[in-house]
Each structure stands twice: as C-alpha cells, then as structure tokens.
Amino acid sequence: MPLKQRNQLMNTEKIYIENFASVTLKSKMRDYSQLIKVRLNLTVVFSTFIGFLLGSSGSIHWMDCLIVCAGGFLTVGAANGINQIIERDSDKLMRRTENRPLAQNRMGIAEAAITSLILGAVGVILIGYYLSPLCGILSLASLIAYGFIYTPLKKVTPLAVYIGAFPGAASPIIGYVASHGSLDMMALLLFIVQFAWQFPHFYSIAWVLDDDYKRAGLKMMPLFAKKDRSGALQIVLFTAILLPLSFLPYMLGLGSIWSSIVLEVCSLYFFYKSIVLLKEVTNASARGLMFTSFFYLPLVFIIMLLDKLIR
C-alpha cells in the first residue's frame, strides 16, 4: 500500500476512534445525569440555597453555602440512584422512564449502586463534617427515608406519598441549619410550607401520569380515589391548607403583613387551579395545576427571602 494511502487510512481510523470515544463519553455522562436526575436535583438545591440565605444573619458565608448545596446535590443524587435501582423493572413499563439507563440495561445494578454509595457517603460526610453533625444526620435520614422507605412503598400503599413528603421537605431545613446553626420556628415554617405543597404537586403529577403509574403498579393517587371528583376534591383540600399557611410567617413574627398578603395571592391562584380541576376533572386541568405547582414553591421562598432582606 502506498505511503500516502496508508497515512490517509490511519488518519481515518484515528478520527473514528476519537469520535467513538467522544460519543461513548457523552452517552455515559448522559446516563449518569439520568441516574441522579440532574434537573430535578437542581430544584432541591434551590430550596437548600434559599434555606441557607434565610438562616443567615449578617454576612453570608458563601463557602458554607457552596458546601451545603454541593453536599445536598450529591445526597439527593444518591437517593435518586437508589430509587432507580429499586424501580428498574417498573421504569421499563412507563413511557416517562423507559429510557433510563437501568431500564435499558445501559448501566448495571452494581455500577449504579457503587455510584449511589459514593455520592451519598461524600454528600453526607461533606455536610456533616464541614458544617454540622445535625445537617449530616438530616441528610442521611432523608436519603434513607426516600431511597429505602418511600420508594418500595409506592407499590404497596398510597400512604407512600405521605412518607415521601418528609424527606421531600428536608432540603430547606438542611440549608437553614447550615447557616443558622440550629432548628427554630423559621426552620419549622420552611418545612411546613414545603411539606404541605408536595401533596397538590405530587397528586397533580399522579393524575397526569396515572396510566403510566398503573402499568408499573405504583399507587400514587390520593387515598381511596381515582381520576374522579373524589380524587380532585382531596387535591382541593390539600391545596386549601396553603391558604392559612400564607399568614403563618406574619403570625409567628417572621414576616411582614405585606409579604403574607402576597403569599396569600399566590396561594389563592394555586387554589383556583385546583378548583378548575374539581370542576372539569380532566388531564388538561390537572396539567395546569401541575405547572402552577412548579412555580408556586420557588416564588413563595423568594418572597420570604425578599421580605427578610427588606425588613
């Protein structure tokens, strides 16, 4: 073979190998991103970040903020990994999750388990050692509750949603304690608001994805209810809980009356969207409630933070 032709062939093979390696790396990174649910994880980190700022007095220790957010990201990523290991067979049955790495056998159980173990250990140690043991305990408890209690119970009872709401509401408390140093009424308030918000949030998602969940045998709809008026009524009642909670910061002396009024306006709109679901009992109205829930919690936390900065 002529030297020129041989060089061309070698260059072609080199380009092919480099492209293959690049594609393989991108695919693997995409799989890890799906395993730890990066986009969902970032919403949890946001709650942790706001909790940290609300707990700060005077100057903000940004390094501590970075540590608690990074540790929270790793810990939640570990919980999501455990969730997908346990639900790998269920994920194959749902359109929303059928392309996850474990469901498609692009990642083995051992790889996912080792990844989750490393992420969880590093996250908990990072928070517990560099910030406070209490933060570490809260992070570990949330990881265990979500991964090993809530996840398997989803196939057993609709009460799993109630159990999952506890670790689901831990992130702002962890952020708050990381900066404030202890639990107090403000930490409890943040927990109550996020805890209560989760029910209309999760139930609206469950309504929209009911067919998927049924195929996988997951019991995510409200107790003793289906996609009917009884289910919608429960969602309305859970959303209504947020109406009096909007004035709780003012009543506890943790916020101004004006911020509570703004919070009440947000809660009233959220409540209105649940009433629309009760009236129409359709996927479209449930989807409207679901999207409203996506914006409600971040907006509430931002309002509370702005109120603190202004007062």
C-alpha positions in Angstrom: 0.0 0.0 0.0 1.4 3.4 -0.9 2.6 5.6 2.0 0.1 8.4 1.2 -2.8 6.0 1.1 -1.7 4.3 4.3 -1.4 7.7 6.1 -4.9 8.6 5.0 -6.3 5.3 6.3 -4.5 5.8 9.7 -5.9 9.3 9.9 -9.4 8.0 9.2 -9.1 5.3 11.8 -7.8 7.9 14.3 -10.7 10.2 13.7 -13.1 7.2 14.0 -11.6 6.2 17.4 -11.7 9.8 18.7 -15.3 10.2 17.6 -16.3 6.9 19.1 -14.6 7.8 22.4 -16.4 11.1 22.4 -19.8 9.6 21.7 -19.2 6.9 24.4 -18.2 9.5 27.0 -21.2 11.7 26.1 -23.5 8.7 26.4 -22.1 7.7 29.7 -22.4 11.2 31.1 -26.0 11.4 29.9 -26.7 8.1 31.7 -25.2 9.4 34.9 -27.2 12.6 34.5 -30.4 10.5 34.2 -29.4 8.3 37.1 -29.1 11.2 39.6 -31.9 13.2 37.9 -29.9 16.4 37.5 -32.8 18.8 36.6 -35.0 17.6 39.5 -31.9 17.6 41.7 -31.3 21.3 41.0 -34.8 22.3 42.2 -33.9 20.6 45.6 -30.6 22.5 45.7 -32.5 25.7 45.1 -34.6 25.1 48.2 -31.4 24.4 50.2 -29.9 27.6 48.9 -32.9 29.7 49.9 -33.0 28.0 53.3 -29.3 28.9 53.8 -29.9 32.5 52.9 -33.0 32.7 55.2 -30.9 31.3 58.1 -28.0 33.7 57.6 -27.6 36.7 59.8 -25.2 39.4 58.9 -22.5 38.4 56.4 -23.2 35.3 54.3 -20.6 32.6 54.4 -20.5 31.6 50.8 -18.1 28.7 51.2 -20.6 27.1 53.6 -23.3 27.8 51.2 -21.4 26.0 48.4 -20.7 23.0 50.6 -24.3 22.5 51.7 -25.5 22.9 48.1 -22.9 20.5 46.8 -23.5 18.0 49.6 -27.2 18.3 49.0 -26.8 17.7 45.3 -24.7 14.6 45.9 -27.0 13.2 48.6 -30.2 13.7 46.5 -28.4 12.2 43.5 -27.7 9.1 45.6 -31.3 8.9 46.7 -32.4 9.1 43.0 -29.9 6.4 42.1 -31.3 4.1 44.8 -34.8 4.9 43.6 -33.9 3.8 40.0 -32.2 0.6 41.2 -35.3 -0.5 43.1 -37.7 0.6 40.4 -35.7 -0.6 37.3 -38.4 -3.1 36.4 -41.2 -0.6 36.9 -39.3 2.0 34.8 -39.4 -0.3 31.8 -43.2 -0.2 31.9 -43.6 3.6 31.9 -43.2 5.8 28.9 -41.8 8.6 31.1 -39.0 6.4 32.4 -38.5 3.6 29.9 -35.3 5.2 28.5 -33.5 5.4 31.9 -30.0 3.7 31.9 -31.0 0.8 34.3 -34.3 0.2 32.5 -32.4 -0.1 29.1 -29.5 -2.1 30.6 -27.1 0.6 29.6 -25.9 0.6 33.2 -25.6 -2.4 35.6 -27.0 -2.6 39.1 -23.5 -2.8 40.6 -22.4 0.4 38.8 -25.5 2.3 39.8 -25.2 1.0 43.4 -21.5 1.9 43.7 -22.1 5.4 42.2 -25.0 6.0 44.6 -23.0 4.8 47.6 -20.1 7.1 46.8 -22.3 10.1 46.1 -24.3 9.5 49.3 -21.3 9.0 51.5 -19.4 12.0 50.1 -22.5 14.2 50.4 -23.4 13.3 54.0 -19.7 13.5 55.2 -19.2 16.8 53.4 -22.2 18.3 55.1 -21.8 16.6 58.5 -18.1 17.2 58.9 -17.6 20.7 57.4 -20.9 22.2 58.5 -22.6 20.5 61.4 -23.5 16.9 62.6 -27.2 17.9 62.7 -27.1 18.7 59.0 -25.3 15.4 58.3 -27.9 13.5 60.3 -30.8 15.2 58.5 -29.2 14.5 55.1 -28.6 10.8 55.9 -32.2 10.4 57.3 -33.6 12.0 54.2 -31.6 9.7 52.0 -32.7 6.6 53.8 -36.3 7.6 54.0 -36.6 8.4 50.3 -34.5 5.6 49.0 -35.4 2.7 51.3 -38.8 3.5 52.7 -40.7 5.8 50.3 -39.6 4.1 47.1 -40.5 0.5 47.8 -43.8 1.6 49.5 -45.0 3.2 46.3 -46.1 -0.3 45.1 -47.7 -1.1 48.4 -49.8 1.8 49.5 -50.9 5.4 48.6 -49.6 6.3 52.0 -46.1 6.3 50.5 -46.8 9.9 49.3 -47.2 11.0 53.0 -43.9 9.3 53.9 -42.1 10.7 50.9 -43.2 14.2 51.9 -40.9 14.2 54.9 -37.6 13.7 53.1 -39.1 15.9 50.3 -39.4 18.8 52.7 -35.9 18.4 54.4 -33.8 20.4 51.9 -34.7 24.0 53.1 -34.2 22.9 56.7 -30.7 21.5 56.0 -29.8 24.7 54.2 -31.2 26.8 57.1 -29.4 24.8 59.8 -26.2 25.0 57.8 -26.1 28.8 58.2 -28.2 29.4 61.3 -26.7 26.5 63.4 -29.9 25.2 64.9 -33.5 24.5 64.4 -36.1 27.2 65.3 -39.5 28.4 64.2 -38.3 29.6 60.8 -36.9 26.2 60.0 -40.2 24.6 61.1 -42.1 27.1 58.9 -40.0 26.2 55.9 -40.6 22.6 56.5 -44.4 23.0 56.9 -44.7 25.1 53.7 -42.7 22.6 51.5 -44.4 19.6 53.2 -47.9 20.9 52.5 -47.1 22.0 48.9 -46.0 18.5 48.0 -49.5 17.0 48.1 -51.2 19.0 45.4 -47.8 18.9 43.5 -47.4 15.2 43.5 -51.1 14.4 43.1 -51.4 16.6 40.0 -48.4 14.8 38.6 -50.0 11.4 39.5 -53.2 12.5 37.8 -51.5 13.3 34.5 -49.3 10.2 34.6 -52.0 7.9 36.0 -51.9 5.4 33.1 -48.1 5.1 33.4 -48.2 4.6 37.1 -50.9 1.9 36.7 -48.8 0.0 34.2 -46.0 -0.1 36.7 -48.2 -0.9 39.7 -47.4 2.4 41.6 -50.1 3.7 43.9 -49.7 7.4 43.6 -53.3 8.8 43.6 -54.9 10.1 46.8 -56.3 7.6 49.2 -59.4 5.7 48.2 -59.7 7.8 45.0 -59.2 7.6 41.2 -59.2 10.2 38.5 -62.6 11.4 39.5 -64.3 14.1 41.7 -63.3 12.4 44.9 -59.7 12.5 43.9 -60.0 16.1 42.7 -61.7 17.0 46.0 -58.8 15.7 48.0 -56.4 17.7 45.9 -58.5 20.8 46.5 -58.5 20.2 50.3 -54.7 19.8 50.3 -54.2 22.9 48.3 -56.6 24.8 50.7 -54.1 24.1 53.5 -51.7 26.6 51.9 -54.2 29.4 52.3 -53.9 29.9 56.1 -50.2 28.9 55.9 -49.6 32.1 53.9 -50.2 34.2 57.1 -48.2 31.9 59.3 -44.9 33.9 58.9 -46.7 37.1 60.0 -48.5 35.4 62.9 -45.1 34.0 64.1 -43.4 37.3 63.8 -41.2 36.0 61.0 -42.5 38.1 58.1 -44.4 41.3 57.4 -48.2 41.5 56.7 -47.4 42.7 53.2 -45.4 39.6 52.3 -48.1 37.4 53.8 -50.7 39.1 51.6 -48.6 38.5 48.5 -48.2 34.8 49.6 -51.9 34.6 50.0 -52.5 35.9 46.5 -50.1 33.1 45.2 -52.0 30.5 47.3 -55.3 31.7 46.1 -54.3 31.3 42.5 -52.9 27.8 43.3 -56.2 27.0 45.0 -58.2 28.3 42.0 -56.3 25.9 39.7 -57.3 23.0 42.0 -61.0 24.2 41.8 -60.7 24.1 38.0 -59.6 20.5 38.3 -62.6 19.7 40.5 -64.9 21.3 38.1 -63.5 19.9 34.8 -61.9 16.6 36.0 -59.6 16.5 33.0 -55.9 15.8 32.3 -55.6 19.4 30.9 -56.8 20.9 34.2 -54.5 18.6 36.2 -51.6 19.7 34.0 -52.5 23.3 34.6 -52.3 22.6 38.4 -49.1 20.7 38.0 -47.3 23.6 36.1 -48.7 26.1 38.7 -47.1 24.0 41.5 -43.7 24.2 39.7 -43.7 27.9 40.1 -45.5 28.2 43.4 -42.9 27.0 45.8 -39.9 28.9 44.4 -42.0 32.0 44.3 -43.0 31.6 47.9 -39.4 31.2 49.0 -38.2 34.1 47.0 -41.0 36.3 48.5 -39.9 35.2 52.0 -36.3 36.0 51.3 -37.1 39.4 49.8 -39.2 40.2 52.9 -36.2 39.3 55.1 -33.9 41.5 53.1 -36.2 44.5 53.1 -37.2 44.3 56.8 
